[in-house]
């Protein structure tokens, strides 16, 4: 169905796995159209409780494939109209990763090897990141005479210390996984890709057993608190709790604990394709 990755949804977990290891899973023109479509399909279906994004081969992703830059008229900046078209292109590319932050469900990245350029922008938009011990993270754009523009410079200040991020942005040097974990950017590290995927799916399964409504609201509250004052975030949290509190989910949780089994929650409603 997709050229650049596979998508499988099982037991509430939608697993997107990049499948072009021979090209370091670089992001081709097809990727930028397919990825937002996949996230939209997941959101619309309503049967997903968590999204996992992983990869194949030695490296997670080399970021933007250089073929995107070849003979691309949108990169022509000779006139104001040309520059406006480039702006719209950048906004379009950003929207693919914005979809991860806007998704109603948590998004987990499983990263092995190199995570470069646009791939770092992608994982910075995820809710959680797990990696192999040989993983590394690099703002590659500066090494190509460009500014990074797909969201990493805007999201990473919430995940990395300012001086560390500036060093990465200005030098183009890689941040090793061990340091990324020590700084809180990565949740945990694993020896092999198989161990990484096994443990990430275990975390995803645990999330999938929780109330989808409560998980979605928690993500919304966290995102709002990140971007607003404490006073505004507390009011938003109170309003959100009043809006989504579900006595059925509370009673179901208590029943499951008493009977020592897994609670049975309703999925989030499907999203309409149109009105």
C-alpha positions as CSV (number, residue, x, y, z in Angstrom):
1,X,0.0,0.0,0.0
2,X,2.9,2.4,0.9
3,X,6.2,2.5,-0.9
4,X,8.4,3.9,1.9
5,X,7.1,1.9,4.9
6,X,4.7,-0.7,6.1
7,X,1.7,-0.1,8.3
8,X,0.1,-2.7,10.5
9,X,-2.6,-2.2,13.1
10,X,-3.0,-5.0,15.7
11,X,-4.7,-4.9,19.1
12,X,-4.8,-1.1,19.2
13,X,-1.2,-0.6,18.1
14,X,-0.4,1.0,14.7
15,X,3.1,0.1,13.7
16,X,4.8,2.2,11.0
17,X,8.1,0.7,9.9
18,X,10.4,2.3,7.3
19,X,11.4,-0.3,4.8
20,X,14.2,1.2,2.6
21,X,17.3,0.1,4.4
22,X,19.3,0.1,1.2
23,X,18.9,3.9,1.1
24,X,19.2,4.4,4.8
25,X,15.4,4.8,4.9
26,X,15.8,8.3,3.5
27,X,12.7,10.4,2.9
28,X,11.9,10.6,-0.8
29,X,9.2,12.6,-2.5
30,X,6.8,9.7,-2.0
31,X,7.4,9.6,1.7
32,X,6.2,13.2,2.2
33,X,2.9,12.3,0.6
34,X,2.6,8.8,2.1
35,X,3.4,9.6,5.7
36,X,0.7,12.3,6.4
37,X,-1.8,10.0,4.6
38,X,-0.9,7.1,6.9
39,X,-1.3,9.2,10.0
40,X,-4.6,10.5,8.7
41,X,-5.9,7.0,8.0
42,X,-4.9,5.9,11.5
43,X,-6.7,8.9,13.1
44,X,-9.8,8.4,10.9
45,X,-10.2,4.7,11.7
46,X,-10.4,5.3,15.4
47,X,-9.1,1.8,16.4
48,X,-5.6,2.8,17.3
49,X,-4.5,3.6,20.8
50,X,-0.8,4.1,20.3
51,X,1.4,4.6,17.2
52,X,4.9,3.1,17.0
53,X,7.4,4.3,14.4
54,X,10.4,2.1,13.8
55,X,12.8,1.2,11.0
56,X,14.8,-1.5,9.3
57,X,18.5,-2.1,8.6
58,X,21.4,-0.5,10.3
59,X,20.1,3.0,10.6
60,X,16.8,4.6,11.5
61,X,16.8,7.2,8.7
62,X,19.2,9.5,6.9
63,X,16.5,12.2,6.7
64,X,15.6,14.0,3.4
65,X,16.6,12.0,0.3
66,X,18.8,14.2,-1.9
67,X,16.5,13.4,-4.9
68,X,14.0,15.8,-3.4
69,X,16.4,18.6,-4.1
70,X,17.1,17.6,-7.7
71,X,15.3,19.6,-10.4
72,X,12.8,20.9,-7.9
73,X,11.3,24.1,-9.2
74,X,10.0,24.9,-5.7
75,X,13.7,25.5,-4.6
76,X,14.0,28.4,-7.1
77,X,14.2,31.7,-5.1
78,X,14.8,34.2,-7.9
79,X,11.5,36.1,-7.4
80,X,9.2,36.9,-4.5
81,X,6.7,34.5,-5.9
82,X,9.3,31.8,-6.0
83,X,10.1,32.4,-2.4
84,X,6.5,32.3,-1.4
85,X,6.2,28.9,-3.1
86,X,9.2,27.7,-1.1
87,X,7.6,28.9,2.1
88,X,4.5,26.9,1.2
89,X,6.6,23.8,0.5
90,X,8.3,24.1,3.9
91,X,4.9,24.4,5.6
92,X,3.7,21.4,3.7
93,X,6.6,19.3,4.8
94,X,6.2,20.5,8.4
95,X,2.6,19.5,8.4
96,X,3.6,15.8,8.1
97,X,5.4,15.9,11.4
98,X,2.9,18.3,13.0
99,X,0.4,15.4,12.6
100,X,2.3,13.4,15.2
101,X,2.0,16.0,17.8
102,X,-1.7,16.6,16.9
103,X,-2.6,12.9,16.9
104,X,-5.1,11.9,19.6
105,X,-2.9,9.0,20.7
106,X,0.7,8.7,21.9
107,X,3.4,8.2,19.3
108,X,6.6,6.3,20.2
109,X,9.8,6.3,18.1
110,X,12.1,3.3,18.1
111,X,15.5,4.4,16.8
112,X,18.5,2.4,15.8
113,X,21.8,3.7,14.3
114,X,21.8,7.1,12.7
115,X,18.9,9.5,13.1
116,X,19.8,12.4,10.8
117,X,18.2,15.7,9.6
118,X,14.5,15.3,8.9
119,X,14.5,12.0,10.9
120,X,15.5,14.0,14.0
121,X,12.7,16.4,13.2
122,X,10.3,13.4,13.1
123,X,11.3,11.8,16.3
124,X,11.3,15.2,18.1
125,X,7.6,15.3,17.3
126,X,7.0,12.0,19.0
127,X,5.8,11.6,22.6
128,X,8.5,9.1,23.6
129,X,11.8,7.9,22.1
130,X,13.7,4.6,22.7
131,X,16.9,3.8,21.0
132,X,19.7,1.3,20.6
133,X,23.0,2.1,22.3
134,X,24.7,2.7,19.0
135,X,22.1,5.3,18.0
136,X,23.0,9.0,17.3
137,X,21.1,12.2,16.5
138,X,22.3,14.8,14.1
139,X,21.1,18.2,12.8
140,X,22.5,17.5,9.3
141,X,21.1,20.6,7.5
142,X,23.9,22.9,8.7
143,X,26.4,20.5,7.0
144,X,24.6,21.2,3.8
145,X,24.6,25.0,4.1
146,X,21.0,25.1,5.2
147,X,19.0,25.9,8.4
148,X,16.9,23.0,9.7
149,X,13.3,23.9,9.0
150,X,11.0,20.9,9.7
151,X,10.3,21.5,13.4
152,X,13.4,20.2,15.2
153,X,14.7,23.6,16.2
154,X,11.3,24.5,17.5
155,X,10.5,21.3,19.4
156,X,14.0,20.3,20.7
157,X,14.2,23.3,23.1
158,X,11.5,21.4,25.1
159,X,13.6,18.2,25.1
160,X,17.3,19.3,25.2
161,X,19.3,21.9,27.1
162,X,19.7,25.1,25.2
163,X,23.5,25.0,24.9
164,X,23.5,21.3,23.8
165,X,21.0,22.0,21.1
166,X,22.9,25.1,19.9
167,X,26.1,23.1,19.6
168,X,24.2,20.5,17.5
169,X,22.6,23.2,15.3
170,X,25.8,25.1,14.8
171,X,28.4,22.3,14.4
172,X,26.4,19.5,12.8
173,X,28.0,17.1,15.2
174,X,26.1,14.0,16.3
175,X,24.6,13.5,19.8
176,X,25.3,9.9,20.9
177,X,22.5,7.9,22.4
178,X,24.1,7.6,25.8
179,X,24.2,11.4,26.2
180,X,20.7,11.8,24.7
181,X,19.4,9.4,27.4
182,X,21.3,11.2,30.2
183,X,19.8,14.5,29.0
184,X,16.3,13.0,29.0
185,X,15.7,13.0,25.2
186,X,15.7,9.2,25.1
187,X,13.6,7.1,27.5
188,X,15.8,4.0,27.5
189,X,18.5,2.2,25.5
190,X,18.9,-1.3,24.3
191,X,21.7,-3.4,22.9
192,X,20.0,-4.6,19.7
193,X,17.2,-3.6,17.3
194,X,15.3,-6.7,18.2
195,X,15.5,-5.9,21.9
196,X,14.5,-2.3,21.1
197,X,11.4,-3.3,19.2
198,X,10.4,-5.9,21.7
199,X,10.5,-3.4,24.6
200,X,8.9,-0.6,22.7
201,X,6.0,-2.8,21.7
202,X,5.7,-3.9,25.4
203,X,5.3,-0.2,26.4
204,X,2.8,0.3,23.6
205,X,0.8,-2.7,24.8
206,X,0.7,-1.2,28.3
207,X,-0.6,2.1,26.9
208,X,-3.2,0.3,24.8
209,X,-4.7,-1.2,27.9
210,X,-5.5,2.2,29.4
211,X,-8.6,4.3,28.8
212,X,-8.2,5.8,25.3
213,X,-10.2,8.9,26.3
214,X,-8.0,9.5,29.4
215,X,-4.8,9.0,27.4
216,X,-6.0,11.4,24.6
217,X,-6.9,14.0,27.2
218,X,-3.6,13.6,29.0
219,X,-1.7,14.2,25.8
220,X,-3.8,17.3,25.1
221,X,-3.1,18.6,28.6
222,X,0.6,18.0,28.4
223,X,0.9,19.7,25.0
224,X,-1.1,22.7,26.2
225,X,1.0,23.0,29.4
226,X,4.2,22.9,27.4
227,X,3.1,26.0,25.4
228,X,1.2,28.0,28.0
229,X,1.6,29.4,31.5
230,X,0.9,27.3,34.6
231,X,-2.2,29.3,35.4
232,X,-3.6,28.8,31.9
233,X,-2.7,25.2,31.9
234,X,-4.5,24.5,35.2
235,X,-7.7,26.1,33.9
236,X,-7.5,24.2,30.7
237,X,-6.9,20.9,32.6
238,X,-10.0,21.6,34.8
239,X,-12.1,22.3,31.7
240,X,-10.8,19.2,29.9
241,X,-11.5,16.9,32.8
242,X,-15.0,18.2,33.1
243,X,-15.5,17.6,29.4
244,X,-14.0,14.1,29.1
245,X,-14.6,12.5,32.6
246,X,-16.1,9.1,31.9
247,X,-17.7,7.2,34.9
248,X,-17.9,4.1,32.8
249,X,-14.1,3.9,32.3
250,X,-13.6,4.5,36.1
251,X,-16.0,1.7,37.0
252,X,-14.5,-0.6,34.4
253,X,-11.0,0.0,35.8
254,X,-12.2,-0.8,39.3
255,X,-13.9,-3.9,38.1
256,X,-10.8,-5.2,36.2
257,X,-8.6,-4.6,39.2
258,X,-11.0,-6.5,41.5
259,X,-11.3,-9.4,39.0
260,X,-7.6,-9.2,38.1
261,X,-8.1,-8.9,34.4
262,X,-7.7,-6.3,31.6
263,X,-10.3,-3.5,31.5
264,X,-12.4,-3.3,28.3
265,X,-12.5,0.3,27.1
266,X,-14.3,1.8,24.1
267,X,-12.1,3.1,21.3
268,X,-12.1,6.8,20.4
269,X,-14.8,7.6,17.9
270,X,-13.7,7.5,14.3
271,X,-13.1,10.8,12.7
272,X,-15.3,11.7,9.7
273,X,-13.6,12.0,6.3
274,X,-16.0,14.9,5.5
275,X,-19.2,16.4,6.7
